[in-house]
């Protein structure tokens, strides 16, 4: 039977990871979350799981994760193949996205997979650019940016909470940039369109070397609210 053709995906993967420390080389991912948006910033789904780091959980006082919470949590190798399918074809978005990507790349390297270079958008950088002529009034942390823009009702330092807040910030900054482009009489959204096109052209590994149990069940925090669409992402309001 011929292989089933892959349906092209186009959009954004808003990512956040919680880790056992600050070094992607020495520390491990202990929780991750994705909020998937289509090319028009319409929510498509949320995915999150605790991850067994095969060692100490790190700063519980920051991320709130204790060893007892990890019972039944998959190792990264168990979610790596599924995660690749979720990221494929999408622009990677994060608050200080380079840090999140570094941890993902390090985890994939440990299972023998090279994470490809993909277009990235950083909401921390977007916030800095929006205050180019004056300092950001609350700073550039995710909590500060969310506070400044009225994004509320999320749990800081949980992967899903931070990914949801980042998605809301992303919608705000995209709406602002489109309004500015329209006011200047230029075509709005063209940089985003270029990045979406670049993301669609990235060659992703099939990860044939991943373990047979590469489709492990994902385990979310017990206090995570259930799946919900990300409110007001498209128009950037909060």
C-alpha positions in Angstrom: 0.0 0.0 0.0 1.5 3.4 -0.9 2.2 5.8 2.0 -0.5 8.1 3.0 0.5 11.7 1.9 1.2 14.0 4.8 -1.3 16.8 5.1 0.7 20.1 5.2 0.4 22.1 8.5 0.7 25.8 8.7 0.7 27.9 11.8 2.4 28.5 15.1 3.5 26.3 18.0 3.6 28.4 21.2 6.0 26.5 23.5 7.0 26.7 27.2 9.2 24.3 29.2 9.9 24.0 32.9 13.3 22.5 33.6 15.4 21.2 36.5 17.8 24.1 36.1 19.0 26.8 33.9 21.4 24.9 31.7 20.1 23.0 28.7 23.3 21.0 28.6 23.2 19.9 32.3 19.6 20.1 33.2 16.4 18.4 31.9 12.9 19.2 30.9 10.4 18.4 33.6 7.3 19.8 32.0 6.4 21.1 28.6 3.3 22.6 26.9 2.3 23.6 23.4 -0.5 25.9 22.3 -1.1 25.4 18.6 -2.5 28.2 16.5 -3.3 28.2 12.8 -2.0 30.8 10.4 -4.8 33.2 11.4 -4.1 32.7 15.1 -7.2 30.6 15.7 -6.6 28.1 18.5 -6.2 24.5 17.3 -5.3 22.7 20.6 -3.3 22.5 23.7 -0.9 19.7 24.7 1.0 19.4 28.0 2.8 16.8 30.0 5.0 16.3 33.0 8.3 14.7 32.0 10.4 12.3 34.0 13.8 13.9 34.1 15.4 10.7 35.4 16.9 12.6 38.3 16.3 15.5 40.6 13.3 17.7 39.7 15.3 21.0 40.5 13.7 24.2 41.9 10.4 23.1 43.2 10.0 26.5 44.8 9.8 27.9 41.2 7.9 25.4 39.1 6.0 23.7 41.9 6.8 20.1 40.7 7.8 17.5 43.3 9.1 14.0 42.7 5.8 12.5 43.9 4.0 14.4 41.0 5.9 12.4 38.4 4.4 9.0 39.0 3.4 7.7 35.6 5.0 10.7 33.7 6.7 9.7 30.5 10.4 10.1 29.8 11.2 12.5 27.0 12.0 9.6 24.6 8.4 8.5 25.1 6.9 11.7 23.8 9.6 12.8 21.3 8.0 11.3 18.2 4.5 12.7 18.9 6.1 16.1 19.8 7.8 16.2 16.4 4.5 15.8 14.6 3.0 18.7 16.6 5.9 21.0 15.8 6.2 20.1 12.2 5.5 22.9 9.7 5.0 25.5 12.4 6.8 28.7 13.5 8.1 28.3 17.0 6.8 31.0 19.4 8.0 31.5 23.0 8.8 34.1 25.6 12.6 34.0 25.4 12.0 31.3 22.8 15.7 30.6 22.3 15.8 29.1 25.8 12.9 26.8 25.2 14.3 25.7 21.9 17.7 25.0 23.5 16.1 22.6 26.0 14.1 20.9 23.3 17.2 20.5 21.1 19.2 19.1 24.0 16.5 16.6 24.8 16.2 15.5 21.2 20.0 15.2 21.0 19.9 12.7 23.9 17.6 10.4 21.9 19.7 10.8 18.7 17.5 13.2 16.8 18.7 16.6 15.5 16.0 19.2 15.9 15.9 21.2 12.7 16.3 25.0 12.6 12.8 26.6 12.3 11.6 30.2 12.1 11.2 31.6 15.6 9.3 34.5 17.1 10.0 35.8 20.6 7.4 37.6 22.6 10.0 39.0 24.9 11.7 40.6 21.9 8.4 41.8 20.6 7.8 43.5 24.0 11.2 45.1 23.9 10.6 46.4 20.4 7.2 47.8 21.4 9.1 50.0 24.0 12.0 50.9 21.8 11.9 54.6 22.8 11.4 54.0 26.5 11.9 51.2 29.1 9.1 48.7 29.5 7.2 49.9 32.5 7.1 46.5 34.2 10.1 44.8 32.7 10.3 42.1 30.2 9.5 38.9 32.2 6.4 37.0 31.1 4.6 37.9 34.3 5.5 41.6 33.8 4.4 41.7 30.1 1.2 39.9 31.0 0.5 42.3 33.7 1.1 45.3 31.5 -1.3 44.0 28.8 -4.0 42.8 31.2 -3.5 39.1 30.6 -4.9 37.5 33.7 -6.1 34.2 35.0 -3.1 32.0 34.3 -0.7 30.1 36.6 2.9 31.4 36.2 5.7 28.8 36.1 3.4 26.1 34.9 4.2 25.1 31.3 0.6 25.3 30.1 -0.1 28.5 32.0 3.0 30.2 30.6 2.2 28.9 27.1 -1.3 30.3 27.3 -0.1 33.7 28.5 2.6 33.7 25.7 -0.1 33.0 23.1 -2.1 35.9 24.4 0.9 38.2 24.2 1.7 37.0 20.7 -1.8 37.8 19.5 -1.5 41.3 21.0 1.8 42.1 19.4 0.7 40.6 16.0 -2.5 42.8 16.1 -0.4 45.8 17.0 2.1 45.3 14.2 -0.7 44.8 11.6 -2.5 47.9 12.8 0.8 49.8 12.4 1.4 48.4 8.9 -2.1 49.3 7.8 -1.7 52.9 9.1 1.5 53.2 7.2 -0.2 52.0 4.0 1.9 48.8 3.7 0.8 45.3 3.4 0.2 43.9 6.8 1.5 40.6 8.0 4.1 40.0 5.2 6.9 39.1 7.6 4.7 36.5 9.3 3.7 35.1 5.9 7.4 34.7 5.0 8.1 32.9 8.2 5.1 30.6 7.8 6.3 29.8 4.3 9.8 29.1 5.7 8.4 26.8 8.4 6.4 24.9 5.8 9.6 24.2 3.9 11.6 22.8 6.8 12.6 19.2 6.5 11.8 17.3 9.7 13.3 14.0 10.8 11.1 11.0 10.9 12.9 9.8 14.1 13.2 6.1 13.1 15.6 5.5 16.0 13.2 6.4 18.7 12.1 3.6 21.1 9.1 1.5 20.1 7.2 3.0 23.1 7.5 6.4 21.4 3.8 7.1 21.9 3.7 7.2 25.7 0.7 8.7 27.4 1.2 12.3 28.3 0.5 13.3 31.9 -0.7 16.8 32.8 -0.6 18.4 36.2 -3.5 17.5 38.4 -4.3 21.2 38.9 -4.3 22.1 35.2 -7.6 23.3 33.9 -9.0 21.2 31.1 -8.5 21.9 27.4 -9.8 25.3 26.4 -9.3 27.6 23.5 -7.0 30.5 24.0 -9.3 33.5 24.3 -8.8 36.6 22.1 -5.6 35.5 20.5 -6.6 36.5 17.0 -7.4 40.1 17.8 -4.8 40.5 20.6 -7.3 41.7 23.2 -7.3 40.5 26.8 
